[in-house]
């Protein structure tokens, strides 16, 4: 009887670990693309309202370029201080 309870607990623990990993991945993606998504959403809202969204589109393009630059930067222990100073 006790082994049945252990298996249920183990399954729940595995589920929690998987959900936590998905949450961490989502936070990482939002860190890179959050500003781009916010600018695009604001641009769509302006266009639907019949207003010009050129500023929001330009902001989304700049944020996307910043995410691209951040994604291609070499990161590791050898460049830790450079990366830390660049993010300030």
VEXKOL-13108 format. One record per atom (N, C-alpha, C): residue number from 1; residue in three letters; x, y, z. Coordinates in Angstrom, 3 decimals, padded with zeros to 6 digits, always signed. Example, Ala and Ser with C-alpha at 12.3 -4.5 7.8 and 13.67 -1.06 7.14 Angstrom:
BEGIN
[rec 1, 'ALA', [+013.190, -005.690, +007.800]]
[rec 1, 'ALA', [+012.300, -004.500, +007.800]]
[rec 1, 'ALA', [+013.200, -003.300, +007.800]]
[rec 2, 'SER', [+012.850, -002.250, +007.080]]
[rec 2, 'SER', [+013.670, -001.060, +007.140]]
[rec 2, 'SER', [+012.900, +000.030, +007.870]]
//
This chain:
BEGIN
[rec 1, 'UNK', [+000.821, -001.195, +000.000]]
[rec 1, 'UNK', [+000.000, +000.000, +000.000]]
[rec 1, 'UNK', [+000.865, +001.259, +000.000]]
[rec 2, 'UNK', [+001.966, +001.201, +000.706]]
[rec 2, 'UNK', [+002.823, +002.380, +000.819]]
[rec 2, 'UNK', [+003.525, +002.688, -000.509]]
[rec 3, 'UNK', [+003.844, +001.659, -001.317]]
[rec 3, 'UNK', [+004.519, +001.912, -002.594]]
[rec 3, 'UNK', [+003.601, +002.629, -003.582]]
[rec 4, 'UNK', [+002.306, +002.417, -003.493]]
[rec 4, 'UNK', [+001.355, +003.116, -004.368]]
[rec 4, 'UNK', [+001.394, +004.616, -004.087]]
[rec 5, 'UNK', [+001.451, +004.991, -002.812]]
[rec 5, 'UNK', [+001.514, +006.408, -002.455]]
[rec 5, 'UNK', [+002.828, +007.029, -002.917]]
[rec 6, 'UNK', [+003.917, +006.273, -002.844]]
[rec 6, 'UNK', [+005.220, +006.791, -003.301]]
[rec 6, 'UNK', [+005.197, +007.055, -004.804]]
[rec 7, 'UNK', [+004.588, +006.164, -005.563]]
[rec 7, 'UNK', [+004.533, +006.341, -007.005]]
[rec 7, 'UNK', [+003.697, +007.559, -007.379]]
[rec 8, 'UNK', [+002.609, +007.763, -006.691]]
[rec 8, 'UNK', [+001.796, +008.952, -006.960]]
[rec 8, 'UNK', [+002.577, +010.216, -006.634]]
[rec 9, 'UNK', [+003.282, +010.214, -005.521]]
[rec 9, 'UNK', [+004.100, +011.368, -005.137]]
[rec 9, 'UNK', [+005.210, +011.622, -006.125]]
[rec 10, 'UNK', [+005.816, +010.549, -006.629]]
[rec 10, 'UNK', [+006.887, +010.694, -007.604]]
[rec 10, 'UNK', [+006.338, +011.292, -008.904]]
[rec 11, 'UNK', [+005.185, +010.840, -009.339]]
[rec 11, 'UNK', [+004.581, +011.377, -010.560]]
[rec 11, 'UNK', [+004.253, +012.854, -010.412]]
[rec 12, 'UNK', [+003.765, +013.257, -009.258]]
[rec 12, 'UNK', [+003.444, +014.663, -009.009]]
[rec 12, 'UNK', [+004.713, +015.500, -008.986]]
[rec 13, 'UNK', [+005.762, +014.970, -008.385]]
[rec 13, 'UNK', [+007.041, +015.696, -008.341]]
[rec 13, 'UNK', [+007.592, +015.898, -009.740]]
[rec 14, 'UNK', [+007.538, +014.872, -010.571]]
[rec 14, 'UNK', [+008.010, +014.997, -011.952]]
[rec 14, 'UNK', [+007.193, +016.032, -012.714]]
[rec 15, 'UNK', [+005.903, +016.034, -012.494]]
[rec 15, 'UNK', [+005.027, +017.001, -013.141]]
[rec 15, 'UNK', [+005.399, +018.419, -012.723]]
[rec 16, 'UNK', [+005.649, +018.632, -011.449]]
[rec 16, 'UNK', [+006.024, +019.963, -010.948]]
[rec 16, 'UNK', [+007.352, +020.404, -011.550]]
[rec 17, 'UNK', [+008.307, +019.495, -011.670]]
[rec 17, 'UNK', [+009.602, +019.833, -012.263]]
[rec 17, 'UNK', [+009.424, +020.241, -013.723]]
[rec 18, 'UNK', [+008.613, +019.515, -014.467]]
[rec 18, 'UNK', [+008.381, +019.847, -015.877]]
[rec 18, 'UNK', [+007.702, +021.206, -016.008]]
[rec 19, 'UNK', [+006.709, +021.470, -015.176]]
[rec 19, 'UNK', [+006.019, +022.766, -015.216]]
[rec 19, 'UNK', [+006.994, +023.893, -014.873]]
[rec 20, 'UNK', [+007.870, +023.664, -013.908]]
[rec 20, 'UNK', [+008.861, +024.685, -013.538]]
[rec 20, 'UNK', [+009.818, +024.955, -014.687]]
[rec 21, 'UNK', [+010.265, +023.922, -015.386]]
[rec 21, 'UNK', [+011.170, +024.116, -016.530]]
[rec 21, 'UNK', [+010.489, +024.896, -017.652]]
[rec 22, 'UNK', [+009.232, +024.605, -017.900]]
[rec 22, 'UNK', [+008.483, +025.343, -018.923]]
[rec 22, 'UNK', [+008.343, +026.809, -018.519]]
[rec 23, 'UNK', [+008.093, +027.058, -017.242]]
[rec 23, 'UNK', [+007.969, +028.443, -016.762]]
[rec 23, 'UNK', [+009.275, +029.201, -016.921]]
[rec 24, 'UNK', [+010.393, +028.564, -016.595]]
[rec 24, 'UNK', [+011.699, +029.217, -016.739]]
[rec 24, 'UNK', [+011.974, +029.510, -018.211]]
[rec 25, 'UNK', [+011.652, +028.571, -019.087]]
[rec 25, 'UNK', [+011.850, +028.801, -020.518]]
[rec 25, 'UNK', [+010.977, +029.952, -021.014]]
[rec 26, 'UNK', [+009.743, +030.024, -020.553]]
[rec 26, 'UNK', [+008.848, +031.106, -020.958]]
[rec 26, 'UNK', [+009.374, +032.457, -020.484]]
[rec 27, 'UNK', [+009.911, +032.499, -019.278]]
[rec 27, 'UNK', [+010.490, +033.746, -018.770]]
[rec 27, 'UNK', [+011.673, +034.167, -019.628]]
[rec 28, 'UNK', [+012.505, +033.210, -020.019]]
[rec 28, 'UNK', [+013.650, +033.525, -020.879]]
[rec 28, 'UNK', [+013.235, +034.066, -022.233]]
[rec 29, 'UNK', [+012.236, +033.454, -022.834]]
[rec 29, 'UNK', [+011.742, +033.926, -024.136]]
[rec 29, 'UNK', [+011.152, +035.318, -023.997]]
[rec 30, 'UNK', [+010.388, +035.534, -022.949]]
[rec 30, 'UNK', [+009.784, +036.852, -022.739]]
[rec 30, 'UNK', [+010.859, +037.906, -022.482]]
[rec 31, 'UNK', [+011.951, +037.520, -021.836]]
[rec 31, 'UNK', [+013.055, +038.455, -021.585]]
[rec 31, 'UNK', [+013.614, +038.980, -022.911]]
[rec 32, 'UNK', [+013.756, +038.085, -023.893]]
[rec 32, 'UNK', [+014.313, +038.494, -025.185]]
[rec 32, 'UNK', [+013.296, +039.228, -026.056]]
[rec 33, 'UNK', [+012.067, +038.746, -026.085]]
[rec 33, 'UNK', [+011.104, +039.245, -027.052]]
[rec 33, 'UNK', [+009.956, +040.046, -026.454]]
[rec 34, 'UNK', [+009.963, +040.309, -025.167]]
[rec 34, 'UNK', [+008.859, +040.998, -024.502]]
[rec 34, 'UNK', [+008.598, +042.386, -025.052]]
[rec 35, 'UNK', [+009.636, +043.171, -025.215]]
[rec 35, 'UNK', [+009.467, +044.537, -025.719]]
[rec 35, 'UNK', [+008.950, +044.527, -027.151]]
[rec 36, 'UNK', [+009.437, +043.597, -027.945]]
[rec 36, 'UNK', [+008.959, +043.476, -029.324]]
[rec 36, 'UNK', [+007.470, +043.163, -029.351]]
[rec 37, 'UNK', [+007.051, +042.227, -028.520]]
[rec 37, 'UNK', [+005.638, +041.840, -028.470]]
[rec 37, 'UNK', [+004.776, +043.004, -027.999]]
[rec 38, 'UNK', [+005.235, +043.731, -026.980]]
[rec 38, 'UNK', [+004.452, +044.878, -026.488]]
[rec 38, 'UNK', [+004.311, +045.947, -027.571]]
[rec 39, 'UNK', [+005.394, +046.232, -028.298]]
[rec 39, 'UNK', [+005.329, +047.239, -029.364]]
[rec 39, 'UNK', [+004.414, +046.790, -030.496]]
[rec 40, 'UNK', [+004.481, +045.523, -030.865]]
[rec 40, 'UNK', [+003.616, +045.038, -031.936]]
[rec 40, 'UNK', [+002.144, +045.086, -031.521]]
[rec 41, 'UNK', [+001.873, +044.733, -030.276]]
[rec 41, 'UNK', [+000.493, +044.788, -029.784]]
[rec 41, 'UNK', [-000.023, +046.230, -029.781]]
[rec 42, 'UNK', [+000.821, +047.150, -029.329]]
[rec 42, 'UNK', [+000.425, +048.560, -029.333]]
[rec 42, 'UNK', [+000.201, +049.057, -030.758]]
[rec 43, 'UNK', [+001.040, +048.638, -031.682]]
[rec 43, 'UNK', [+000.867, +049.022, -033.081]]
[rec 43, 'UNK', [-000.431, +048.501, -033.667]]
[rec 44, 'UNK', [-000.760, +047.243, -033.369]]
[rec 44, 'UNK', [-002.018, +046.682, -033.871]]
[rec 44, 'UNK', [-003.211, +047.415, -033.276]]
[rec 45, 'UNK', [-003.129, +047.757, -032.003]]
[rec 45, 'UNK', [-004.234, +048.487, -031.367]]
[rec 45, 'UNK', [-004.419, +049.853, -032.018]]
[rec 46, 'UNK', [-003.321, +050.530, -032.309]]
[rec 46, 'UNK', [-003.421, +051.834, -032.977]]
[rec 46, 'UNK', [-003.995, +051.701, -034.377]]
[rec 47, 'UNK', [-003.564, +050.697, -035.127]]
[rec 47, 'UNK', [-004.064, +050.497, -036.486]]
[rec 47, 'UNK', [-005.556, +050.166, -036.469]]
[rec 48, 'UNK', [-005.987, +049.356, -035.517]]
[rec 48, 'UNK', [-007.412, +049.026, -035.415]]
[rec 48, 'UNK', [-008.220, +050.275, -035.087]]
[rec 49, 'UNK', [-007.632, +051.171, -034.283]]
[rec 49, 'UNK', [-008.316, +052.407, -033.917]]
[rec 49, 'UNK', [-008.242, +053.453, -035.027]]
[rec 50, 'UNK', [-007.568, +053.130, -036.130]]
[rec 50, 'UNK', [-007.492, +054.049, -037.253]]
[rec 50, 'UNK', [-006.388, +055.073, -037.132]]
[rec 51, 'UNK', [-005.423, +054.839, -036.253]]
[rec 51, 'UNK', [-004.304, +055.767, -036.062]]
[rec 51, 'UNK', [-003.040, +055.190, -036.679]]
[rec 52, 'UNK', [-002.062, +056.061, -036.860]]
[rec 52, 'UNK', [-000.778, +055.650, -037.418]]
[rec 52, 'UNK', [+000.027, +054.908, -036.354]]
[rec 53, 'UNK', [+000.611, +053.772, -036.721]]
[rec 53, 'UNK', [+001.387, +052.964, -035.775]]
[rec 53, 'UNK', [+002.850, +052.883, -036.175]]
[rec 54, 'UNK', [+003.335, +053.859, -036.928]]
[rec 54, 'UNK', [+004.717, +053.818, -037.404]]
[rec 54, 'UNK', [+005.716, +053.809, -036.249]]
[rec 55, 'UNK', [+005.444, +054.565, -035.195]]
[rec 55, 'UNK', [+006.363, +054.618, -034.061]]
[rec 55, 'UNK', [+006.446, +053.265, -033.357]]
[rec 56, 'UNK', [+005.319, +052.599, -033.191]]
[rec 56, 'UNK', [+005.324, +051.296, -032.539]]
[rec 56, 'UNK', [+006.007, +050.245, -033.401]]
[rec 57, 'UNK', [+005.795, +050.319, -034.706]]
[rec 57, 'UNK', [+006.448, +049.381, -035.613]]
[rec 57, 'UNK', [+007.961, +049.582, -035.570]]
[rec 58, 'UNK', [+008.393, +050.829, -035.563]]
[rec 58, 'UNK', [+009.829, +051.128, -035.465]]
[rec 58, 'UNK', [+010.386, +050.621, -034.131]]
[rec 59, 'UNK', [+009.641, +050.805, -033.043]]
[rec 59, 'UNK', [+010.083, +050.308, -031.740]]
[rec 59, 'UNK', [+010.188, +048.798, -031.710]]
[rec 60, 'UNK', [+009.245, +048.119, -032.360]]
[rec 60, 'UNK', [+009.289, +046.655, -032.427]]
[rec 60, 'UNK', [+010.498, +046.184, -033.212]]
[rec 61, 'UNK', [+010.825, +046.881, -034.300]]
[rec 61, 'UNK', [+011.994, +046.513, -035.096]]
[rec 61, 'UNK', [+013.277, +046.716, -034.299]]
[rec 62, 'UNK', [+013.372, +047.802, -033.553]]
[rec 62, 'UNK', [+014.564, +048.053, -032.741]]
[rec 62, 'UNK', [+014.695, +047.013, -031.629]]
[rec 63, 'UNK', [+013.586, +046.667, -030.987]]
[rec 63, 'UNK', [+013.621, +045.669, -029.922]]
[rec 63, 'UNK', [+014.005, +044.292, -030.478]]
[rec 64, 'UNK', [+013.509, +043.964, -031.655]]
[rec 64, 'UNK', [+013.864, +042.689, -032.282]]
[rec 64, 'UNK', [+015.343, +042.658, -032.631]]
[rec 65, 'UNK', [+015.882, +043.762, -033.108]]
[rec 65, 'UNK', [+017.314, +043.823, -033.415]]
[rec 65, 'UNK', [+018.139, +043.680, -032.144]]
[rec 66, 'UNK', [+017.697, +044.298, -031.055]]
[rec 66, 'UNK', [+018.392, +044.151, -029.773]]
[rec 66, 'UNK', [+018.373, +042.713, -029.281]]
[rec 67, 'UNK', [+017.242, +042.026, -029.461]]
[rec 67, 'UNK', [+017.155, +040.616, -029.070]]
[rec 67, 'UNK', [+018.086, +039.760, -029.917]]
[rec 68, 'UNK', [+018.182, +040.079, -031.209]]
[rec 68, 'UNK', [+019.087, +039.348, -032.092]]
[rec 68, 'UNK', [+020.527, +039.546, -031.657]]
[rec 69, 'UNK', [+020.899, +040.779, -031.353]]
[rec 69, 'UNK', [+022.260, +041.053, -030.907]]
[rec 69, 'UNK', [+022.570, +040.326, -029.605]]
[rec 70, 'UNK', [+021.631, +040.326, -028.685]]
[rec 70, 'UNK', [+021.826, +039.647, -027.394]]
[rec 70, 'UNK', [+021.946, +038.142, -027.588]]
[rec 71, 'UNK', [+021.177, +037.598, -028.507]]
[rec 71, 'UNK', [+021.198, +036.158, -028.746]]
[rec 71, 'UNK', [+022.470, +035.669, -029.394]]
[rec 72, 'UNK', [+023.141, +036.527, -030.148]]
[rec 72, 'UNK', [+024.373, +036.111, -030.828]]
[rec 72, 'UNK', [+025.627, +036.423, -030.029]]
[rec 73, 'UNK', [+025.469, +037.093, -028.895]]
[rec 73, 'UNK', [+026.629, +037.423, -028.067]]
[rec 73, 'UNK', [+027.153, +036.167, -027.380]]
[rec 74, 'UNK', [+028.477, +035.992, -027.382]]
[rec 74, 'UNK', [+029.100, +034.856, -026.718]]
[rec 74, 'UNK', [+029.014, +035.045, -025.217]]
[rec 75, 'UNK', [+028.539, +033.992, -024.545]]
[rec 75, 'UNK', [+028.387, +034.062, -023.096]]
[rec 75, 'UNK', [+029.062, +032.865, -022.463]]
[rec 76, 'UNK', [+029.706, +033.108, -021.353]]
[rec 76, 'UNK', [+030.371, +032.050, -020.617]]
[rec 76, 'UNK', [+031.146, +032.663, -019.467]]
[rec 77, 'UNK', [+031.859, +031.837, -018.751]]
[rec 77, 'UNK', [+032.617, +032.343, -017.617]]
[rec 77, 'UNK', [+033.745, +033.281, -018.056]]
[rec 78, 'UNK', [+034.297, +033.044, -019.237]]
[rec 78, 'UNK', [+035.383, +033.893, -019.725]]
[rec 78, 'UNK', [+034.910, +035.312, -020.009]]
[rec 79, 'UNK', [+033.638, +035.486, -020.355]]
[rec 79, 'UNK', [+033.107, +036.806, -020.693]]
[rec 79, 'UNK', [+032.098, +037.292, -019.665]]
[rec 80, 'UNK', [+032.135, +036.734, -018.471]]
[rec 80, 'UNK', [+031.122, +037.068, -017.446]]
[rec 80, 'UNK', [+031.117, +038.561, -017.116]]
[rec 81, 'UNK', [+032.275, +039.137, -016.861]]
[rec 81, 'UNK', [+032.330, +040.565, -016.479]]
[rec 81, 'UNK', [+031.879, +041.458, -017.631]]
[rec 82, 'UNK', [+032.210, +041.128, -018.859]]
[rec 82, 'UNK', [+031.776, +041.930, -020.002]]
[rec 82, 'UNK', [+030.255, +041.887, -020.138]]
[rec 83, 'UNK', [+029.677, +040.705, -019.988]]
[rec 83, 'UNK', [+028.218, +040.567, -020.100]]
[rec 83, 'UNK', [+027.510, +041.275, -018.970]]
[rec 84, 'UNK', [+028.056, +041.230, -017.777]]
[rec 84, 'UNK', [+027.445, +041.882, -016.628]]
[rec 84, 'UNK', [+027.453, +043.396, -016.810]]
[rec 85, 'UNK', [+028.557, +043.943, -017.270]]
[rec 85, 'UNK', [+028.660, +045.388, -017.479]]
[rec 85, 'UNK', [+027.795, +045.847, -018.650]]
[rec 86, 'UNK', [+027.616, +045.028, -019.661]]
[rec 86, 'UNK', [+026.814, +045.408, -020.833]]
[rec 86, 'UNK', [+025.326, +045.463, -020.479]]
[rec 87, 'UNK', [+024.886, +044.704, -019.484]]
[rec 87, 'UNK', [+023.477, +044.661, -019.132]]
[rec 87, 'UNK', [+023.064, +045.741, -018.149]]
[rec 88, 'UNK', [+023.957, +046.572, -017.734]]
[rec 88, 'UNK', [+023.623, +047.652, -016.773]]
[rec 88, 'UNK', [+023.105, +048.856, -017.441]]
//
